[in-house]
Amino acid sequence: MNGIYHLDGVKKVILVASAKGGVGKSTTAINLATAFNQLHHNVGILDADIYGPSMPKMLGITKKPSISEDKRFIPIDKYNMKCMSIGFLIDQQTPVIWRGPMIIKALKQMLNGVVWNGVDTLIIDLPPGTGDVQLTLCQKLKISGVVIVSTPQELALIDAIKGINMFKKLNVPILGIIENMSYLKTKSGEVIDIFGKGAVEKSAKENSISFLGEIPIDKSISVNSDKGVPYLIENNETNTGKKIIEIAKIIEKKIK
């Protein structure tokens, strides 16, 4: 069931999940966090992918968090967001070779052992799959809702539906599903549905959840991620940027 523990200093917690790797979930989570910040929320973002943390690279953070007087981590402030990741504490070239109990211990440390004071909305970027991290968060922490990210391919949707069913069983509100890498728009204006069309919206209807919208393939999203700057920081007036902000506004209404 959806947990009853409220994280100290945090008003709302939103999970971003995919149940499958490679669909742009982490990029979407960071840009949603940036969108919420631009909508005047005090935002925190937690990278809960212990094995493959991507936040250090995507946000251009190379330093370690400092420690408060009560021996908790102080999240790193970047782009006016409070950021925390296991990747801030270990070398990016060092693999995390831990069993489940160690993963959960690290996760709890990044939740309870971090000064999250003053955060209106905490975005948690989940790892792929439906394992220990997802189960622990949903059983222990009061979740405002989860956003599912999928690409249009049926292979990605199979795993996304597994995630949807898991969150339903755990009584976590599903805010809706985003179709990422939805289509490619050429300079001439031609729209190319590289991975197919309509499958995500159809699946949303079949599973009685909201279809939140489409995010097209945009080379700048990848370029910005590689240079450590969220796409919306430099591109919030583009067609893609406006789509992301519109999705964030829909989510904002739902969590109210």
N, C-alpha and C positions, 0 to 999 in steps of 0.2 A: 504494500500500500504506500501511497505518497506519505513520506515522513512528516513528523510534526515538529522537528527541531528547526528553529529559526536561527540562521547564521547571524552572529553578533555584528551589528552595524550595517546590515544589509536589509533593504526593504523587499526587493523582488529578485528571484533567481530564475533565469531562463537557460535551459539546456539546448545546445545545438548538436544534433546527432545525425548520423547517416546509416550506421550499422555496416557500412562498406567504405573502404578506403578509396582514394582517388577520385572522389566526386566534387572536390573543392569545398569540403565542409569547413576546414579551418580558415580558409580565405573568406568564406561567407560569414563565419562567426566574427572575425575581426572587423569586417566591413559593417555588419549589423551593429556591433559595439560602437563603431565610429559614427554610424547613423544615429544611434540613441544619444550619443554625446552631442551631436549637432542638433538634436531635438531637445536639448537642455536637460538631459539626465546626467547625474553624477554616476559615471560608469566604472565598473570594475570588470576585468576579463581574466578568467582562470583557464589555463591550458591544462586539462586533466589527462592528456595523453602522456603517460609516464614513459612508455617505451619510445615514442617518436614525437617529442615536443617540437612544435614548429614555430611557436611564438617568438623565440629569440631572433630567428632569421626574418620573420615577417614584420616584426616591429623594430628591427635594427638595434636590439638590446644586447650588449656584451658585458655589462657589469652585473655584480651580484647585489641582491637586496641587503639593506642594512638591518640591524636588529634593534628593536625597541627596548625600553627599560624593563619591560615585563617579559623579555626573551622571546618576542614574536617577530616574524619577518615583517618589514615595512614594504609593501608592494612598490614596484618601480613605477614612477609616474612618467608616462610617455603619451604624447598627443592628447594630453588632458584626461587620460584614463589610468586607473590603477591596475597594474599588470603583474601577474604571478605565474610562474612556470617552473617545473623541475629543471628545465633547461637552463635557468639562471644559476643553478647551484652546481651543475656538473659540466664538464667539458663536452662540447658539442660532438666531438669525435669519439667519446667514450660510450660504449653500449651499456644500457641498463639491463643487467642480467639478474632479475629479481623474480621470486615466486610471488603468488597471489597475496599472502599476508604482508609482505614488504610493500607491495604496490598500494594496498589499502592503508597501511601506516603512513606512507608518503602523502597519499591523498588527504587523509585526515589532518596531517600537519599543514597542508596548504589551505585547508579550510579553517580549522580552529587556531592554527598557529600563525595566522596572518592578520595584520591590523586592517580590516576592511571598513573601518568606521566611515560613515558618511556616504556610503554607496547606495544610490537609488536602485540601480539595476546591475546585477552581476550576471554576466554572460559566461557560461561554462562550456568550453569546447571539449566535447567528449571524444574518447578514442573510438576507432571502428569496433564493430562487434556488439554483442549483448552480454557482456561478462561482468566481472566483479565490480569494476568501477561504476558502471551504470546501476547495478543492483544496490550497491552501498549508498550511492547518492540518493536514489529514489526511496529507499527504506528509511534513511536517517534524516534527510533534509527536506524541508518544506519547499516544494518546487512550484513556481507560478505557472510553468508550462514548458513544453519542449517543442522546438522547431526541427522538422525533419528536412534534410537536404538530399536530393537525388538528381542524377542526370536522367535523360529521357530513355536510355536503354532499358530493356526488360531485365537484363542481368542485374543492373543496379537497383531496379525497383523490387526485385525479389528480396534482396536484403533489407531495403527500406521498409517493406511491409512486415518483415520479421521484427524490426525495431518498433514499428507502430503497434504491433500486437503485444510486444513486451511492455511498452509504456501503458497500454490499456489495462493489462493484467495488474500492473502496479498502481493503477488509479492516478496516473500522472496526466494532467490536462495536456492534450495535444493541440498546440496553437495552429498547426497546419504544416503543409509541405511546400518547399521551394523547388522549382525546377531550375537547376544550375546548368550552365553550358547549354542553354536551351536551343540556341540557333546562332548562326553566323550571318552577319549583315555585311555585304561587300561595300566597297566605296561607291559602286554604281547604284546601291540601294537594293540589290537582290538579296533575298532572305534564303539561306540554305539550311535546311534541317538535317544537319550532319548525323545526329543520333536518333532521328525519327521525330515524330510530333504527336502530341496529345496524350501520350501514355500516362504521364504523371497526373495530369488533371483528371483523367478517367479513373485512375487508381484512387485519387482523393475522394471522388464521389462514391466509388465502390466501398471504401473503408470509412465513409461518413466523417471525413475530416476536411478542413478548409484548404483550398488551393490558394497559396499566398501570392504566387506570381512567378514570372520567369526572369532569370538573369542570363543575358546572352553571352556568347563567347566574346571576350574583349581582351586583346593582346595586352592592353595597359594594366589589367588586373594582375597578370603574371609578372610583368615588368616591375610594377610597384611592389609586389610581394618580395621579389628578389632583391630589391634595393632597400627594403625595410620600411616602406611608407604605405599605409593603408590606401587603397584605391580612392576612397572618398575624400581623402585629405586634398588631393589635387584634381579630382574629377567629379565633384558633386553636382555639377551643372550639365554633365553629359547625359545622354539618353540612358545609359546603363546606371549611372549614378542616381538619376531620378527614380529609376525602377527600384533600386536598393532602398532608398529613403522611403518610397511609398510602401514597400513591404514592412519596413520598420514601423511606419505609422499604423499599419493594420495590426501588427503585433502589440503596439503600444495600447491601442484601444482594447484589445482582448485581455491584456493583463490588468487593466483598470477595473 
